């Protein structure tokens, strides 16, 4: 992600929420998604790897208060809910 106001390139800690993004690293921050341009999309595997890392422990000071950790936990939960709601293929239909 490239953040236009600063010219910095960021790896995001979690998915966009409510029009905002949160970069990995320190200091913890939030930016408007409209100020950012995607440089390279993460694979589904990489996305889940990063979300899982943030959801498990966070990387910031006092992880329970780290917005990125809390957002990653919401997004992991949402992704798991979506997987659980998908219909299971009936093996007899093949």
ZITAJO-V121910 format. One record per run of one state. SS is the DSSP state (A for helix, B for strand, O for the rest). FROM is the first residue (numbers start at 0). TO is the last residue. Records with the same first field share a line. If there is no record, write none. Layout:
SS->FROM-TO / FROM-TO
This chain:
O->0-0 / 3-6 / 9-10 / 12-15 / 17-18 / 21-21 / 23-29 / 37-42 / 56-61 / 65-65 / 85-89 / 93-93
B->1-2 / 7-8 / 11-11 / 16-16 / 19-20 / 22-22 / 30-31 / 35-36
A->32-34 / 43-55 / 62-64 / 66-84 / 90-92
